[in-house]
């Protein structure tokens, strides 16, 4: 039944795009996040549905969309430079076949982020894309949250839609994405127009946010706990009573500790000392290897360059047999071809210093741009400005969560975050268009319309600038 439902849903989604071309964009976002072709075993599993949706979205924009006033932002040029650079490093990669396999989905993530601001040019479209992204993540996390409550969690054991520990379904990746989605859920519950704020919308948003918080518990990932702490700290910016907020969060955290699984608490305790945990020790050793690697390979080794690493480290084990009787054992561990487990070192090892610099500038410039939007709209009291300011804060908070989560997960090219980047650029352009003075052609068009109607004044709507739409 699930196979038939997903096949029918994706087919209907794509078919609806024939009459409303923008739906192709939403369909691709859904497919790229949920990956229904991995969930089913029938028709969708044998068709490149993601590529089909991508081609349909771009083709529909070229053929049917109005392209008046389209501009490229500096961040889009940065995305284009990163795309070209990654293509060049793929041609000279140390592992050509593996690099081409990763390049097969990286280029789509980068181009889609480039493409989004060109088509997401109205407030309704921005909201629609946010809604699809949130609901797509919800498709995954709601089931995961229910299974966590039922006691079905565990590190690498939580069964989601796909029994595949790759992509967004990998535990640490899903934890980061789930927590980063929470600010967008709150924004939709407060300012959504497709589903206006109300009791049912509020209850669903609360349940979905709670499910997102349960994912780090169900997957038992340390990254998820760090992301939750970061989000709680960032939320202090938007609360009216910070001391009360801190007290409530501290109280809830204290009350939740006895309810957490023992295996989760034991795993979180390894955050204090990485030498007692083999997984944490391995990633630290790989990071040190990466720093040595870029000394001789400043332009990186291409995608999957980690396959050539060889690392060794001492693992420390402590056996306690009483209050003052502890035996310390040191075990030498040697491993090879271990993944980076950090987006920062992933970029550094694969794309070298130039790629790492472009990638980091892309993210930091986005955070700075969103901060400027918030400050620019701070004194505006109209609903549209408050909504845009709140969305900028939500995107910034989600992006910060990603940046901290990426310290410990190799998600430098995770498509979800590049969709967030595309949304950020689209929002910045929308705010700029709404606040910009009327252009010369708008004034001339208004004067011509007024002359035909017998009025000598320039229309009030034109003087206010482009419509917020």
Buried (B, 14 or more C-beta within 10 A) or exposed (E): EEBEEBBEBBEEBBEBBEEEBBBBBBBBBBBBBBBBBBBBEEBBBEEEBBBBBBEBBBEBBEEEBEEEEEEBBEBBEBBBBBBEBBEBBBEEBBBBEBBBEBBEBBBBBBBBBBBBBBBBBBBEBBBBBBBBBBBBBBBBBBBBBEBBBEEEBBBEEBEBBBEEEEBBBBBBBBBBBBBBBBBBBBBBBBBBBEBEBEEEBEEBBEBBBBBBBBBBBBBBBBBBBBBBBBBBBBBEEBEEEEEEBBEEBEEEEEEEEEEEBEEBEEBBEBEEEBBBBBEBBBBBBBBEBBEEBBEEBEBBBBBBBBBBBEBEBEBBEEEEEEEEEEEEEEEEEEBEEBBBBBBBBBBBBBBBBBBBBBBBBBBEBBBEBBEEBBEBBEEEEEEBBBBBBBBBBBBBBBBBBBBBBBEBBBBBBBBBBBBBBBBBBBBBBBBBBBBEEBEEEBBEBBBEEBEEEEEEEBBEEBEEBBEBE
